[in-house]
């Protein structure tokens, strides 16, 4: 007999997926321990599980998967072939429709006036306190993208407006925002994306206490500090409208002691989605307003799964002994805030657990 863990390892289906397919009557274990509830499978069920994994990866509806599995071992394979053919036809039709929609979107982009262009051609001169800019860059640097396919995310957005500078990074799975006060700006909004190597060079200059000078001339940005300068070209892209991604207020705000929470994450239970995949921490908000780590993946509105490394990075960037976690539903982003500065925060996208 194979344990559920062995079946998950050898079949490509996660443990939670195997539990789901058991409840759905699609792949029922040969024996369930009446005391522990632990599931055991016959060796021959491994082939069925691997077939199920392939069908699931192809996106076949569950109703059709049931029929394929029920007919797979029979002498007459006509039904299986018809189901596979019908599903492939649906996929091809869906791809054709998606191509058509994307063509329409590209046409809209080609003809849409680029309202962001004016934000990148201004001339700006302003001053900012070195410690404030250093703290802002330290807060957001970890969330900058390294994906060469998305060069517009491979930098730090400097969003200048009024008396504030917002610095923002995102790699799609997480976003970090911080702000600092500025002086000498006329108030109009200007945005530039500073490549991460240049942002790092700027950060290296911020070792003093006094003000530094930030200047933008069209597509060129420079920081002057103590007779030293870091300057270079801005990225010639538009950054996503991060304001639309800002977190909404949630009902559960939990204050965590960072050192203890970090230790719990580093030593506590994790879930893996397979070889090479990121390890996940499953957080659950308890009635008393605390956060615990879980291993179970059963449906629970009070638990959410996140990339463990990303969460540890966010705790480090928070740079406080205590931080606030805002946790909503299993599909809502988690927000990590500083108790003394809620304008500096990061957002982590949750990871959907396999049913």
C-alpha positions as a Markdown table, in Angstrom:
| # | Residue | x | y | z |
|---|---|---|---|---|
| 1 | Unk | 0.0 | 0.0 | 0.0 |
| 2 | Unk | 1.1 | 3.5 | -0.7 |
| 3 | Unk | 0.7 | 6.4 | 1.7 |
| 4 | Unk | -0.9 | 9.6 | 0.5 |
| 5 | Unk | 2.5 | 11.3 | 0.8 |
| 6 | Unk | 4.1 | 8.6 | -1.5 |
| 7 | Unk | 1.2 | 8.9 | -4.0 |
| 8 | Unk | 1.7 | 12.7 | -4.0 |
| 9 | Unk | 5.4 | 12.4 | -4.6 |
| 10 | Unk | 5.2 | 9.8 | -7.4 |
| 11 | Unk | 2.0 | 11.0 | -9.2 |
| 12 | Unk | 2.4 | 14.7 | -9.5 |
| 13 | Unk | -0.7 | 15.4 | -7.5 |
| 14 | Unk | -0.4 | 17.3 | -4.3 |
| 15 | Unk | -1.6 | 15.8 | -1.0 |
| 16 | Unk | -4.5 | 18.3 | -0.9 |
| 17 | Unk | -5.4 | 17.5 | -4.5 |
| 18 | Unk | -5.6 | 13.8 | -3.5 |
| 19 | Unk | -7.9 | 14.6 | -0.6 |
| 20 | Unk | -10.1 | 16.7 | -2.9 |
| 21 | Unk | -10.3 | 13.9 | -5.5 |
| 22 | Unk | -11.2 | 11.4 | -2.8 |
| 23 | Unk | -14.0 | 13.7 | -1.5 |
| 24 | Unk | -15.2 | 14.1 | -5.1 |
| 25 | Unk | -15.2 | 10.3 | -5.7 |
| 26 | Unk | -12.7 | 10.5 | -8.5 |
| 27 | Unk | -9.8 | 8.7 | -7.0 |
| 28 | Unk | -10.8 | 7.0 | -3.8 |
| 29 | Unk | -8.1 | 5.4 | -1.6 |
| 30 | Unk | -8.2 | 1.7 | -1.1 |
| 31 | Unk | -8.3 | 2.1 | 2.7 |
| 32 | Unk | -8.7 | 4.9 | 5.2 |
| 33 | Unk | -7.6 | 4.4 | 8.7 |
| 34 | Unk | -10.7 | 4.8 | 10.8 |
| 35 | Unk | -8.8 | 6.3 | 13.7 |
| 36 | Unk | -6.4 | 8.7 | 12.1 |
| 37 | Unk | -8.3 | 9.2 | 8.8 |
| 38 | Unk | -5.0 | 8.6 | 6.9 |
| 39 | Unk | -5.4 | 7.5 | 3.3 |
| 40 | Unk | -3.7 | 4.4 | 1.7 |
| 41 | Unk | -3.6 | 3.5 | -1.9 |
| 42 | Unk | -3.1 | 0.2 | -3.9 |
| 43 | Unk | 0.0 | 0.2 | -6.0 |
| 44 | Unk | -2.0 | 0.0 | -9.2 |
| 45 | Unk | -3.8 | 3.3 | -8.3 |
| 46 | Unk | -0.5 | 5.1 | -9.1 |
| 47 | Unk | -1.1 | 4.8 | -12.9 |
| 48 | Unk | -4.6 | 6.1 | -12.4 |
| 49 | Unk | -3.3 | 9.0 | -10.3 |
| 50 | Unk | -0.7 | 9.9 | -13.0 |
| 51 | Unk | -3.4 | 9.9 | -15.6 |
| 52 | Unk | -5.6 | 12.1 | -13.4 |
| 53 | Unk | -2.7 | 14.5 | -13.1 |
| 54 | Unk | -2.2 | 14.8 | -16.8 |
| 55 | Unk | -5.9 | 15.4 | -17.4 |
| 56 | Unk | -6.0 | 18.0 | -14.7 |
| 57 | Unk | -3.0 | 19.8 | -16.1 |
| 58 | Unk | -4.7 | 19.9 | -19.5 |
| 59 | Unk | -7.7 | 21.7 | -17.9 |
| 60 | Unk | -10.2 | 19.0 | -18.6 |
| 61 | Unk | -13.5 | 19.5 | -16.6 |
| 62 | Unk | -14.0 | 17.2 | -13.6 |
| 63 | Unk | -17.1 | 15.6 | -15.1 |
| 64 | Unk | -15.1 | 14.5 | -18.1 |
| 65 | Unk | -12.2 | 13.3 | -16.0 |
| 66 | Unk | -14.6 | 11.0 | -14.1 |
| 67 | Unk | -15.7 | 9.4 | -17.4 |
| 68 | Unk | -12.2 | 9.1 | -18.7 |
| 69 | Unk | -11.0 | 7.3 | -15.6 |
| 70 | Unk | -14.0 | 5.1 | -15.5 |
| 71 | Unk | -13.5 | 4.0 | -19.2 |
| 72 | Unk | -9.7 | 4.0 | -19.3 |
| 73 | Unk | -9.2 | 0.3 | -18.5 |
| 74 | Unk | -12.1 | -1.0 | -20.6 |
| 75 | Unk | -11.7 | -2.8 | -23.9 |
| 76 | Unk | -13.7 | -0.1 | -25.8 |
| 77 | Unk | -11.7 | 3.2 | -25.8 |
| 78 | Unk | -14.1 | 5.0 | -28.1 |
| 79 | Unk | -15.6 | 7.1 | -25.3 |
| 80 | Unk | -12.1 | 8.1 | -24.0 |
| 81 | Unk | -11.0 | 9.2 | -27.5 |
| 82 | Unk | -14.2 | 11.2 | -28.0 |
| 83 | Unk | -13.7 | 13.0 | -24.7 |
| 84 | Unk | -10.1 | 13.8 | -25.4 |
| 85 | Unk | -11.0 | 15.1 | -28.9 |
| 86 | Unk | -13.8 | 17.2 | -27.5 |
| 87 | Unk | -11.6 | 18.7 | -24.9 |
| 88 | Unk | -8.8 | 19.5 | -27.4 |
| 89 | Unk | -11.4 | 21.2 | -29.6 |
| 90 | Unk | -12.5 | 23.4 | -26.7 |
| 91 | Unk | -8.9 | 24.3 | -25.9 |
| 92 | Unk | -8.3 | 25.3 | -29.6 |
| 93 | Unk | -11.5 | 27.3 | -29.7 |
| 94 | Unk | -10.5 | 29.0 | -26.4 |
| 95 | Unk | -7.0 | 29.8 | -27.8 |
| 96 | Unk | -8.5 | 31.2 | -31.0 |
| 97 | Unk | -10.8 | 33.5 | -29.0 |
| 98 | Unk | -8.0 | 34.6 | -26.7 |
| 99 | Unk | -5.9 | 35.5 | -29.8 |
| 100 | Unk | -8.7 | 37.6 | -31.1 |
| 101 | Unk | -9.2 | 39.4 | -27.8 |
| 102 | Unk | -5.4 | 40.1 | -27.5 |
| 103 | Unk | -5.3 | 41.4 | -31.1 |
| 104 | Unk | -8.1 | 43.9 | -30.1 |
| 105 | Unk | -6.2 | 44.9 | -27.0 |
| 106 | Unk | -3.0 | 45.5 | -29.0 |
| 107 | Unk | -5.0 | 47.7 | -31.4 |
| 108 | Unk | -6.3 | 49.7 | -28.5 |
| 109 | Unk | -2.8 | 50.2 | -27.1 |
| 110 | Unk | -1.5 | 51.2 | -30.5 |
| 111 | Unk | -4.1 | 53.9 | -30.9 |
| 112 | Unk | -4.3 | 55.1 | -27.3 |
| 113 | Unk | -2.7 | 58.3 | -26.4 |
| 114 | Unk | 0.2 | 57.6 | -24.0 |
| 115 | Unk | -0.9 | 59.8 | -21.1 |
| 116 | Unk | 2.2 | 58.8 | -19.1 |
| 117 | Unk | 4.6 | 60.3 | -21.6 |
| 118 | Unk | 4.3 | 63.7 | -20.1 |
| 119 | Unk | 5.3 | 62.4 | -16.7 |
| 120 | Unk | 8.7 | 61.3 | -18.1 |
| 121 | Unk | 9.8 | 64.4 | -20.0 |
| 122 | Unk | 9.8 | 67.0 | -17.2 |
| 123 | Unk | 12.7 | 68.7 | -15.6 |
| 124 | Unk | 12.8 | 68.4 | -11.8 |
| 125 | Unk | 15.1 | 69.6 | -9.1 |
| 126 | Unk | 14.4 | 68.8 | -5.5 |
| 127 | Unk | 16.0 | 68.0 | -2.1 |
| 128 | Unk | 15.4 | 65.1 | 0.2 |
| 129 | Unk | 16.8 | 64.0 | 3.6 |
| 130 | Unk | 19.4 | 61.3 | 3.0 |
| 131 | Unk | 18.1 | 59.0 | 5.9 |
| 132 | Unk | 14.5 | 59.2 | 4.5 |
| 133 | Unk | 15.5 | 58.2 | 1.0 |
| 134 | Unk | 17.8 | 55.5 | 2.3 |
| 135 | Unk | 15.0 | 54.1 | 4.4 |
| 136 | Unk | 12.6 | 54.2 | 1.5 |
| 137 | Unk | 14.9 | 52.4 | -0.8 |
| 138 | Unk | 15.7 | 49.8 | 1.8 |
| 139 | Unk | 12.0 | 49.2 | 2.3 |
| 140 | Unk | 11.2 | 48.5 | -1.4 |
| 141 | Unk | 14.4 | 47.0 | -2.9 |
| 142 | Unk | 13.5 | 43.4 | -2.2 |
| 143 | Unk | 10.4 | 43.4 | -4.3 |
| 144 | Unk | 12.1 | 44.6 | -7.6 |
| 145 | Unk | 11.7 | 42.2 | -10.5 |
| 146 | Unk | 14.6 | 40.3 | -12.1 |
| 147 | Unk | 12.5 | 38.9 | -14.9 |
| 148 | Unk | 14.1 | 39.9 | -18.2 |
| 149 | Unk | 10.7 | 39.4 | -19.9 |
| 150 | Unk | 9.3 | 42.3 | -17.9 |
| 151 | Unk | 11.9 | 45.1 | -18.1 |
| 152 | Unk | 9.4 | 47.7 | -16.9 |
| 153 | Unk | 9.4 | 46.1 | -13.5 |
| 154 | Unk | 13.2 | 45.9 | -13.3 |
| 155 | Unk | 13.6 | 49.1 | -11.5 |
| 156 | Unk | 12.4 | 51.4 | -8.7 |
| 157 | Unk | 9.6 | 53.8 | -9.6 |
| 158 | Unk | 10.2 | 57.3 | -8.3 |
| 159 | Unk | 6.7 | 58.9 | -8.2 |
| 160 | Unk | 7.1 | 62.6 | -7.4 |
| 161 | Unk | 4.0 | 64.7 | -6.6 |
| 162 | Unk | 3.4 | 67.6 | -4.2 |
| 163 | Unk | 5.7 | 67.3 | -1.2 |
| 164 | Unk | 6.2 | 63.6 | -1.4 |
| 165 | Unk | 8.3 | 61.1 | -3.2 |
| 166 | Unk | 6.9 | 57.6 | -3.4 |
| 167 | Unk | 9.2 | 54.7 | -4.3 |
| 168 | Unk | 7.6 | 51.5 | -5.5 |
| 169 | Unk | 8.7 | 48.1 | -6.7 |
| 170 | Unk | 6.9 | 45.0 | -7.8 |
| 171 | Unk | 7.6 | 41.7 | -9.4 |
| 172 | Unk | 3.9 | 40.8 | -9.8 |
| 173 | Unk | 3.9 | 38.5 | -6.8 |
| 174 | Unk | 4.7 | 41.2 | -4.3 |
| 175 | Unk | 4.8 | 45.0 | -4.2 |
| 176 | Unk | 6.5 | 47.4 | -1.8 |
| 177 | Unk | 5.8 | 51.1 | -1.3 |
| 178 | Unk | 7.5 | 53.7 | 0.8 |
| 179 | Unk | 7.5 | 57.5 | 0.9 |
| 180 | Unk | 9.7 | 60.4 | 1.9 |
| 181 | Unk | 9.2 | 64.1 | 2.1 |
| 182 | Unk | 10.7 | 66.4 | -0.5 |
| 183 | Unk | 11.4 | 70.1 | -0.9 |
| 184 | Unk | 11.9 | 72.4 | -3.8 |
| 185 | Unk | 9.3 | 70.8 | -6.2 |
| 186 | Unk | 6.5 | 72.7 | -7.8 |
| 187 | Unk | 4.0 | 70.0 | -7.0 |
| 188 | Unk | 3.3 | 68.6 | -10.5 |
| 189 | Unk | 3.5 | 64.8 | -10.9 |
| 190 | Unk | 6.6 | 63.3 | -12.4 |
| 191 | Unk | 7.4 | 59.6 | -12.7 |
| 192 | Unk | 10.6 | 57.9 | -13.6 |
| 193 | Unk | 11.8 | 54.3 | -13.3 |
| 194 | Unk | 15.3 | 54.0 | -12.0 |
| 195 | Unk | 17.1 | 50.8 | -13.0 |
| 196 | Unk | 17.9 | 48.7 | -9.9 |
| 197 | Unk | 21.7 | 49.0 | -10.4 |
| 198 | Unk | 21.4 | 52.7 | -10.5 |
| 199 | Unk | 19.0 | 52.7 | -7.5 |
| 200 | Unk | 21.6 | 50.6 | -5.6 |
| 201 | Unk | 24.3 | 53.1 | -6.6 |
| 202 | Unk | 22.2 | 55.9 | -5.2 |
| 203 | Unk | 21.6 | 54.0 | -2.0 |
| 204 | Unk | 25.4 | 53.7 | -1.5 |
| 205 | Unk | 25.7 | 57.5 | -1.5 |
| 206 | Unk | 23.2 | 57.9 | 1.3 |
| 207 | Unk | 25.5 | 57.6 | 4.3 |
| 208 | Unk | 25.1 | 61.1 | 5.7 |
| 209 | Unk | 22.4 | 62.9 | 7.6 |
| 210 | Unk | 21.9 | 66.0 | 5.5 |
| 211 | Unk | 19.8 | 66.7 | 2.4 |
| 212 | Unk | 20.7 | 65.3 | -1.0 |
| 213 | Unk | 19.7 | 66.6 | -4.4 |
| 214 | Unk | 17.6 | 64.6 | -6.8 |
| 215 | Unk | 17.3 | 65.8 | -10.4 |
| 216 | Unk | 15.4 | 64.6 | -13.4 |
| 217 | Unk | 16.0 | 65.8 | -17.0 |
| 218 | Unk | 13.8 | 64.0 | -19.3 |
| 219 | Unk | 15.1 | 60.4 | -19.4 |
| 220 | Unk | 18.1 | 61.1 | -17.2 |
| 221 | Unk | 18.1 | 61.0 | -13.4 |
| 222 | Unk | 20.8 | 61.9 | -10.9 |
| 223 | Unk | 21.4 | 62.0 | -7.2 |
| 224 | Unk | 24.1 | 64.2 | -5.7 |
| 225 | Unk | 25.3 | 63.7 | -2.1 |
| 226 | Unk | 28.3 | 65.1 | -0.5 |
| 227 | Unk | 30.1 | 66.0 | -3.7 |
| 228 | Unk | 29.4 | 62.5 | -5.2 |
| 229 | Unk | 26.9 | 61.6 | -7.9 |
| 230 | Unk | 25.1 | 58.6 | -9.2 |
| 231 | Unk | 23.4 | 59.2 | -12.5 |
| 232 | Unk | 22.1 | 57.4 | -15.5 |
| 233 | Unk | 19.2 | 56.7 | -17.9 |
| 234 | Unk | 15.7 | 56.0 | -16.7 |
| 235 | Unk | 14.0 | 52.9 | -18.0 |
| 236 | Unk | 12.0 | 53.8 | -21.2 |
| 237 | Unk | 8.8 | 52.1 | -20.0 |
| 238 | Unk | 5.6 | 52.8 | -18.1 |
| 239 | Unk | 5.2 | 51.4 | -14.6 |
| 240 | Unk | 1.8 | 49.9 | -13.7 |
| 241 | Unk | -0.6 | 52.2 | -11.9 |
| 242 | Unk | 0.4 | 51.0 | -8.5 |
| 243 | Unk | -2.3 | 53.1 | -6.8 |
| 244 | Unk | -4.9 | 50.8 | -8.2 |
| 245 | Unk | -3.2 | 47.9 | -6.4 |
| 246 | Unk | -3.0 | 49.5 | -3.0 |
| 247 | Unk | -4.5 | 47.3 | -0.3 |
| 248 | Unk | -8.0 | 47.8 | 0.9 |
| 249 | Unk | -8.7 | 47.9 | 4.7 |
| 250 | Unk | -9.3 | 44.4 | 6.0 |
| 251 | Unk | -11.0 | 43.2 | 9.2 |
| 252 | Unk | -8.1 | 41.3 | 10.7 |
| 253 | Unk | -4.9 | 43.2 | 11.7 |
| 254 | Unk | -2.5 | 41.1 | 13.7 |
| 255 | Unk | 0.6 | 42.5 | 15.4 |
| 256 | Unk | 3.5 | 40.0 | 15.3 |
| 257 | Unk | 6.7 | 40.0 | 17.2 |
| 258 | Unk | 9.1 | 39.8 | 14.2 |
| 259 | Unk | 11.9 | 37.7 | 15.8 |
| 260 | Unk | 9.5 | 35.1 | 17.1 |
| 261 | Unk | 7.4 | 35.0 | 13.9 |
| 262 | Unk | 10.6 | 34.7 | 11.8 |
| 263 | Unk | 11.8 | 31.8 | 13.9 |
| 264 | Unk | 8.4 | 30.1 | 13.5 |
| 265 | Unk | 8.5 | 30.5 | 9.7 |
| 266 | Unk | 12.0 | 29.2 | 9.5 |
| 267 | Unk | 11.5 | 26.1 | 11.6 |
| 268 | Unk | 7.7 | 25.5 | 11.2 |
| 269 | Unk | 5.8 | 23.4 | 8.7 |
| 270 | Unk | 5.9 | 24.1 | 5.0 |
| 271 | Unk | 4.2 | 22.8 | 2.0 |
| 272 | Unk | 5.9 | 22.2 | -1.3 |
| 273 | Unk | 4.3 | 22.1 | -4.7 |
| 274 | Unk | 6.9 | 19.8 | -6.2 |
| 275 | Unk | 10.6 | 19.7 | -7.0 |
| 276 | Unk | 12.1 | 23.2 | -7.5 |
| 277 | Unk | 8.9 | 25.0 | -6.4 |
| 278 | Unk | 8.9 | 27.6 | -3.6 |
| 279 | Unk | 8.1 | 26.4 | -0.1 |
| 280 | Unk | 4.8 | 27.7 | 1.2 |
| 281 | Unk | 3.8 | 28.7 | 4.7 |
| 282 | Unk | 0.1 | 28.3 | 5.5 |
| 283 | Unk | -1.0 | 31.0 | 7.9 |
| 284 | Unk | -4.1 | 30.8 | 10.0 |
| 285 | Unk | -5.7 | 33.6 | 11.9 |
| 286 | Unk | -6.9 | 32.2 | 15.3 |
| 287 | Unk | -9.8 | 33.5 | 17.3 |
| 288 | Unk | -7.5 | 35.3 | 19.8 |
| 289 | Unk | -5.9 | 37.4 | 17.1 |
| 290 | Unk | -2.8 | 35.4 | 16.7 |
| 291 | Unk | -1.2 | 33.8 | 13.6 |
| 292 | Unk | -0.3 | 30.1 | 13.5 |
| 293 | Unk | 1.4 | 27.9 | 10.9 |
| 294 | Unk | -0.7 | 25.0 | 9.6 |
| 295 | Unk | -0.1 | 21.9 | 7.4 |
| 296 | Unk | -3.6 | 21.1 | 6.5 |
| 297 | Unk | -5.0 | 22.4 | 3.3 |
| 298 | Unk | -8.7 | 21.9 | 4.0 |
| 299 | Unk | -11.0 | 24.7 | 3.0 |
| 300 | Unk | -10.8 | 27.3 | 5.8 |
| 301 | Unk | -11.6 | 31.0 | 5.4 |
| 302 | Unk | -9.1 | 31.8 | 8.1 |
| 303 | Unk | -6.0 | 30.4 | 6.4 |
| 304 | Unk | -3.9 | 31.7 | 3.6 |
| 305 | Unk | -0.8 | 30.3 | 1.9 |
| 306 | Unk | 2.2 | 32.5 | 0.9 |
| 307 | Unk | 5.7 | 32.0 | -0.5 |
| 308 | Unk | 7.8 | 31.6 | 2.7 |
| 309 | Unk | 10.9 | 33.3 | 1.3 |
| 310 | Unk | 8.9 | 36.3 | 0.1 |
| 311 | Unk | 7.3 | 36.7 | 3.6 |
| 312 | Unk | 10.7 | 36.4 | 5.3 |
| 313 | Unk | 12.1 | 39.1 | 2.9 |
| 314 | Unk | 9.1 | 41.4 | 3.7 |
| 315 | Unk | 9.8 | 40.9 | 7.5 |
| 316 | Unk | 13.4 | 41.9 | 6.9 |
| 317 | Unk | 12.5 | 45.0 | 4.8 |
| 318 | Unk | 10.0 | 46.0 | 7.5 |
| 319 | Unk | 12.9 | 46.7 | 9.8 |
| 320 | Unk | 10.9 | 46.8 | 13.0 |
| 321 | Unk | 10.6 | 44.6 | 16.1 |
| 322 | Unk | 6.9 | 44.5 | 15.5 |
| 323 | Unk | 4.9 | 44.5 | 12.3 |
| 324 | Unk | 1.2 | 44.5 | 11.4 |
| 325 | Unk | -0.1 | 41.7 | 9.2 |
| 326 | Unk | -3.4 | 42.4 | 7.4 |
| 327 | Unk | -4.9 | 39.1 | 6.4 |
| 328 | Unk | -8.2 | 38.7 | 4.5 |
| 329 | Unk | -9.5 | 35.8 | 2.6 |
| 330 | Unk | -7.3 | 33.0 | 1.1 |
| 331 | Unk | -7.3 | 34.8 | -2.2 |
| 332 | Unk | -6.7 | 38.3 | -0.9 |
| 333 | Unk | -3.2 | 39.9 | -0.7 |
| 334 | Unk | -1.4 | 40.0 | 2.6 |
| 335 | Unk | -0.2 | 43.5 | 3.7 |
| 336 | Unk | 2.8 | 43.9 | 6.0 |
| 337 | Unk | 2.9 | 47.4 | 7.7 |
| 338 | Unk | 5.0 | 49.2 | 10.2 |
| 339 | Unk | 3.1 | 50.3 | 13.3 |
| 340 | Unk | 4.7 | 53.7 | 13.3 |
| 341 | Unk | 4.6 | 54.3 | 9.5 |
| 342 | Unk | 1.7 | 52.8 | 7.6 |
| 343 | Unk | 2.8 | 54.7 | 4.5 |
| 344 | Unk | 5.7 | 52.1 | 4.2 |
| 345 | Unk | 4.3 | 48.7 | 3.5 |
| 346 | Unk | 4.6 | 45.6 | 1.3 |
| 347 | Unk | 2.0 | 43.4 | -0.3 |
| 348 | Unk | 2.3 | 39.6 | -0.9 |
| 349 | Unk | 0.1 | 37.8 | -3.3 |
| 350 | Unk | -1.3 | 34.5 | -1.8 |
| 351 | Unk | -0.7 | 31.2 | -3.4 |
| 352 | Unk | -3.8 | 29.2 | -4.2 |
| 353 | Unk | -3.6 | 25.8 | -2.4 |
| 354 | Unk | -4.6 | 22.8 | -4.5 |
| 355 | Unk | -8.0 | 21.6 | -3.7 |
